[in-house]
Amino acid sequence: MSLGGGQNTDGSNAGGIFVQFNQDCTSLVAGSSQGYHLFALTPDDGVEEIYASRSGQDTCLVDRLFSSSLVAVVTVAAPRKLIVCHYKKGTEICNYSYSNTILAVKLNRSRLVVCLEESLHIHNIRDMKILHTIRDTPPNPRGLCALAPAADRCYLAYPGSSAVGEVQIFDAVHLNAKCVLSAHDSGLAALAWSSCGRRLATASERGTVIRVFAVPERVRLFEFRRGVKRCVSISCLAFSACGTFLAASSNTETVHVFRLAEPPTPPTPQPGAETPAGGAASGASSSATASAGGAGGAGGGAGEAEGGGWLGWLSSAVAAGAGLLPAQVADVLAQGRAFAAARLPIQPSRAMVAITNVGRAPRLLVATATGELFVYALDAADGGECALLRTHRLLEPHPHPHHRDQQAPPLDAHEAEGAGGNSYAGALRGRDPARMSDSERDSELGAALEGSPPRGPFDLRDPKHFPPMRVQPSQPTQD
């Protein structure tokens, strides 16, 4: 989940600010012409800058591992080099150089994945050793890929074709191909995993239909129609932590939120009961369409995805007589509509979204490449129009050409050696990390992987800030 102004879905900036939420949406990172910045979300819907590198290096990609001190950075000056840092110490732990420009970096607690245009490199995040390389992938100039946040279901999704919406699922722990999804007829535009790693959301370049699949079962669970008025470029999909909601942003001023309601349990037929006409058991595709229709019915009329009116009436008609219409017509009319929507005060070229809880209240967060962060209230019960609560100005955008359009400098001898293995540069405790032993590097990585305590104003209601205390029973007083 990343973006920069006028750039592709991988998030590298082109005349804007690179912005990305961390894996649990408790903080966000931003890349600027002066370095990278880390921001924490506070319980009062505020934003606190907790770190600024101020290295003077134009940063085009940056990602933080949850709330740890580990940060992965790619600069415009060295677009083929990944730098792994301990931001609290302000030190560089290691770096790794590749044969081509880095388009995306994905992290979870088990793996670090680097995406190039025609290959993917999987590292063990504990020691940064490369474990596997997926070579000769279909051309992926936008660096589109998604790594599940869950370490126990560490699935990597990436395009299996540049022409149609085929998704390859790779198990990054056991290092083998898991399955292939035929998600869309046109090429892929966005991918997103749920926090548990069991569901994958997909969107195509047409931008009209969003689908959710169960992985690795390859069952289509939900299908949503973003709108019927126009095709758009979807830049981001994001699940809520609970998995109940899915947000989608595009190059329009409307952000849609869909509710992933489970399909109702069909009644158990009584012995001897007569099966109604057209009531034969349906396959996975039919049940998925029904569940999507139920998900969208509650929030009709939000944004461009009209769930009420004539479309809502037709959806009800489809549910009542699904067996009387052609399958293609029934599928289109039964697609779920938006449960809620937020109207941005600007029309961004791209926007990143996240759904999180702030002070136990659901919030929709929208970050743009022009440096704004919009905080919206999300009514989890009724949906509808989301109210804008706060607007934050993160950083001023900085104009520079896309880092992939630059001519990458040739590898020097030290970097060329690192293309086949780790190369280390910079100062760590006053020493050249190239002379660090494996145990020293592993120790630094372990320290960076440790979680950080919450920052900003404390919330007395939040157990993460103030864990519940056990009151010891009083001892009887002896006379």
Steps between C-alpha positions, in 0.01 A plus 500: 500500500705787381492796271676802366373777282436398144663162546408139471348265753838407640504841669820655366453873471501707185466862595330421831544346844534128551257390773430154641320363806671231704359148516261556793413862405632647825750726325603621157823583322571776251789551262614847406790674328673528840463138615223300660258578783305281743163606639294343779121519516381630836175420686360849438501455119831682485836426339838527673832500315719258695805498275654687206816369338595836344772323302460731202441196276187504286304195622276322250407187702485441875325242716491441874445157656194536725607713803860380501813704434572318172460718191572411136594792274569556128633835378475674163878520475537121539176344370648150491618495862289399801617652828391342828519739797447512876327835508523553877878468489516685171722225361513292186507129576556372148419562137443279201545587133304356207546485126199723432290775656307413817130561441351384831606370842268293723559393860353274763650345813641208303597623154614803304410498129658722236313536171677578172329524163557133412605334825423477872764448771403347835720565806492359852435810704693362799837500325415657159636199314332441168297180506343486156469692174195477274644574156349578160170624632267671248594867447388688809609862443292630794649255749158369596518238775361435847645314800261371765569661842455168682828316551326161528322548165780677321353514150635718222263607220621641168372522140521180302430676173537850359189462283234349728433510874677180598647490852786273604505399868838399642569362846794711621569274800505160330625660178262337255217606270164469672231565240388721212189722501318609186372823652415732208483514122724808482835568665538546875507845661500427876550213746449486877512229768286485810693507827452125549629417152189298410337748264635683197330803342560578133412779258557526126612785279138567406432595862135398507500165683681400820517135601600321821631144493567237763860378480619235436150360433463731195134566584352835402335624818386852408456712193442875520427758235680824571277697268306498176570853377863476387813291500769622736853414604490329840817580692445324832300225668512457878330265746410603851684307773181312589447403136146640495565794268691558178590852381584600143650825376550620144583807297159649586389698805295207638633226728273196529462266796345156452370275774599135483187358661489123520221338298197391706490134592239328279222322689541128543238321288262286696471131413259458213495871422464587132787686338372814321564550131848639439598420858764242428827529685714769344875508454757729660441769238127526576546516876769762457271723296225468758733596781622802309146618445429473870816693579405794286132532582543678831684797364323582179543846360848564638720678246472385141398143584125531527360217712150649520271636231442299186825304543398396848157398373657296221737333748199399709331368188810296418502350847133408464530344154863421441417199287295703250780727368810423292799430723697804375213739571433349841867528598519870409178594678584299812842657553536672833485878528697732725408490869655842565687771312720801571521811285848650479523880482745454212525262206836328547689322227540218751403445862590240763234374741491315831225401742599496865366568848590826671391510863284194430312684224535388136678746276561522127841652425587641158853620417583677175819560305459873556568449870153505658357245741121504536335332799136393458251350742365164384158394626548125538128440553327710235773602256405787270697820453817519714550828688837675466646547850855623453734609222877479552777640286792257514766632265520729202524318167830518319534489121742250356486248215389146569796302627442228241523752218849593608798325349617274780870552575724205417587264782842555647717205595368493858135510389555242227628263761191577709267411214575137574510543876473758776708817482522736794583866515467791737599539858372291788639581842775686316599199291452389142218240503686311227729381780218391725482135585183303430419486870539877535275567202241251628510667839431840343216358292352335809511829689330682212227236478390560858173690532485859612274636777210724395578866449293813542213577740401206716148363494377375836250275323762334279648184656806538273583821686388401848468122549241393758644465849427218735402608846654278764253396770567671827649289778309480829646717770630316800446656840 
